[in-house]
């Protein structure tokens, strides 16, 4: 039986991540009814979570330290290798679900796009935010191939490699079949739609759950003040120079032909 999955990675000794994770477990039936939560965690967090009343829609999967050569943040990508994965969205343990987020996900699921990306703050300046994207169909299969290849390479990854992996290996291959919800940061040549309007008391999607009210207000003030921007991802910079070079050569040749034709007349 196929499932819609929400995949998390939970590791380390900081209790705030486990607190955020449990808040999402309790909120899941409200925001994502019918979805299954899959939590890839280390020994410390696994032992703590299995003592909680998680319910039938939550699965904890114990990972060894540096499991399969992949650092903890990338464990959540392993969900695409599951036989029951129909749709997989990836989230941070310490970012609580919101109604705006689920509305955006629902809009994606009714579209024909294989990948979904959310950017809801000016600081969301990576083409793919590791905790704010989802895959299905061709994008899911492609990410599964990339994850397998990454595991077979036996290269020990480091913190931040998950973002580099998504931006350089996955994003350029699926950008044309991706729906991006954003009101702030767009990367050329994405297909974008605005996010649903803010709800009273909502923080931006992907906000850290355990910030103080003052810290949340600082982030919200930045979000309100910044104007939308369109950026060019690094992977497109190289393509752009190559394309411009080809255009110049072609145009230069046409100019020479025109000059010779005018001289003959």
Order of alpha helices (4+ residues) and beta strands (2+ residues): beta-alpha-beta-alpha-beta-beta-alpha-beta-beta-alpha-alpha-beta-beta-beta-alpha-beta-alpha
